[in-house]
Structure formats: C-alpha cells, structure tokens
Amino acid sequence: MTLIDWTVLIIYLIGIIGLGVWLAKRQHSTDDYFLGGRKMGPTVIATSLAANQVSAISLISAPAFVALKTGGGIKWLQFEFAVPIAMIAIMFLLVPVFRQLSGASVYEYAER
C-alpha cells in the first residue's frame, strides 16, 4: 500500500473511533443502545423495515427463484409483489402497537 492508502485508512479509523466515542457518551441505558431511546420516528422505522427486506440476498435469490419453475415460478413472483403491500400494512398497523409497548421485540409481546 502507498502512503496515500495508509493516510486514508488511518483517517477513516480515527473518524470511526471518534464517532463511536461521541455516540457512546450519548447513551445512558441499554434502551438507548438497542432501541434508539425509543425516539425514532415512523420514517426511520419504515426505512429500517424496507432495508431489512431488500437485502443483497433477496435481490439475488428472488429472481433466481422466479426463474426456476421447480423452485418458485409465478407463485414466488406473486409473493414478491405482495411484500411491499405487507410492509405498508406492518408500518401502519403493527409498528404503532409495538411502539406503545415496553418490550424490545415481537417475542416479548408474544410472551405476554
């Protein structure tokens, strides 16, 4: 590696460590760390849900499943078209309910 590569790497590492230290000072409990202090708005939560659904594996595997008749075909394609509708329903129907609960996950809700 050249001098410029090392310089960029070191600046990046210092920046990441600095960001970690700065954000660690703002966290006072595990609720702050795991749940963002329950201060995230609906747009952030919706974006997080969409990002979880549209991962690299789903972008690679879904077209392959649709293309293979034995693996999925048109039935799998129908599922892929239904996912955005389901995500919208989850955002408007389930997320507000779970935000009002004191639990950290769906599993804590199911446990009650």
C-alpha positions as CSV (number, residue, x, y, z in Angstrom):
1,M,0.0,0.0,0.0
2,T,1.1,3.5,-0.7
3,L,1.4,6.4,1.7
4,I,-2.0,7.8,0.5
5,D,-3.7,4.5,1.1
6,W,-2.3,4.4,4.7
7,T,-3.3,8.0,5.2
8,V,-6.9,7.4,4.1
9,L,-7.1,4.2,6.2
10,I,-5.8,6.0,9.4
11,I,-8.1,9.0,8.9
12,Y,-11.0,6.6,8.5
13,L,-10.2,4.6,11.6
14,I,-9.7,7.8,13.7
15,G,-13.1,9.1,12.4
16,I,-14.9,5.8,13.2
17,I,-13.4,5.6,16.7
18,G,-14.2,9.3,17.3
19,L,-17.8,8.7,16.2
20,G,-18.1,5.7,18.4
21,V,-16.8,7.6,21.5
22,W,-19.0,10.5,20.8
23,L,-22.1,8.3,20.4
24,A,-21.3,6.2,23.4
25,K,-21.4,9.3,25.6
26,R,-25.0,10.0,24.5
27,Q,-26.2,6.5,25.6
28,H,-27.3,6.1,29.1
29,S,-29.0,2.7,29.1
30,T,-29.5,-0.4,27.0
31,D,-32.8,1.1,25.8
32,D,-30.8,3.9,24.2
33,Y,-28.4,1.4,22.6
34,F,-30.8,-1.3,21.3
35,L,-33.9,0.8,20.7
36,G,-32.5,4.3,20.0
37,G,-34.0,5.6,23.2
38,R,-37.5,4.9,21.6
39,K,-37.0,8.3,19.8
40,M,-37.1,7.1,16.2
41,G,-39.9,8.4,14.1
42,P,-42.1,6.4,11.7
43,T,-40.0,7.3,8.7
44,V,-36.8,5.9,10.2
45,I,-38.6,2.7,11.3
46,A,-40.2,2.3,7.9
47,T,-36.8,2.8,6.2
48,S,-35.3,0.2,8.5
49,L,-38.0,-2.3,7.7
50,A,-37.6,-1.8,4.0
51,A,-33.8,-2.1,4.3
52,N,-34.2,-5.4,6.1
53,Q,-36.5,-6.7,3.4
54,V,-34.4,-5.5,0.4
55,S,-31.1,-7.1,1.3
56,A,-28.4,-8.4,-1.1
57,I,-29.6,-12.0,-0.6
58,S,-33.2,-11.1,-1.6
59,L,-32.0,-9.2,-4.6
60,I,-30.0,-12.2,-5.8
61,S,-32.3,-15.1,-4.7
62,A,-35.7,-13.8,-5.6
63,P,-35.1,-13.5,-9.4
64,A,-33.5,-17.0,-9.3
65,F,-36.5,-18.5,-7.5
66,V,-38.9,-16.9,-10.0
67,A,-36.8,-18.1,-12.9
68,L,-36.7,-21.7,-11.8
69,K,-40.1,-23.3,-12.3
70,T,-39.4,-26.1,-9.7
71,G,-38.2,-23.5,-7.1
72,G,-41.0,-21.0,-7.4
73,G,-42.1,-19.7,-10.7
74,I,-45.2,-17.5,-10.8
75,K,-46.1,-18.4,-7.2
76,W,-42.9,-16.9,-5.9
77,L,-43.4,-13.9,-8.1
78,Q,-46.8,-13.3,-6.5
79,F,-45.1,-13.4,-3.1
80,E,-42.6,-10.8,-4.2
81,F,-45.4,-8.5,-5.4
82,A,-47.2,-8.9,-2.1
83,V,-44.2,-7.9,0.1
84,P,-44.5,-4.1,-0.4
85,I,-48.2,-4.3,0.5
86,A,-47.4,-6.3,3.6
87,M,-44.6,-3.9,4.6
88,I,-47.0,-1.0,4.3
89,A,-49.6,-2.8,6.4
90,I,-47.0,-3.6,9.0
91,M,-45.8,0.0,9.1
92,F,-49.3,1.4,9.7
93,L,-50.9,-1.4,11.7
94,L,-48.3,-3.2,13.7
95,V,-45.5,-0.7,14.3
96,P,-47.7,1.8,16.2
97,V,-48.9,-1.0,18.5
98,F,-45.3,-2.3,19.2
99,R,-44.0,1.2,19.8
100,Q,-46.5,1.7,22.7
101,L,-45.3,-1.5,24.4
102,S,-42.5,-1.5,26.8
103,G,-40.9,-4.6,25.2
104,A,-38.0,-4.6,22.9
105,S,-39.1,-7.2,20.4
106,V,-42.1,-9.0,18.9
107,Y,-41.1,-12.1,21.0
108,E,-41.6,-10.1,24.2
109,Y,-45.1,-9.2,23.0
110,A,-45.9,-12.8,22.2
111,E,-44.7,-13.9,25.6
112,R,-47.4,-11.9,27.3
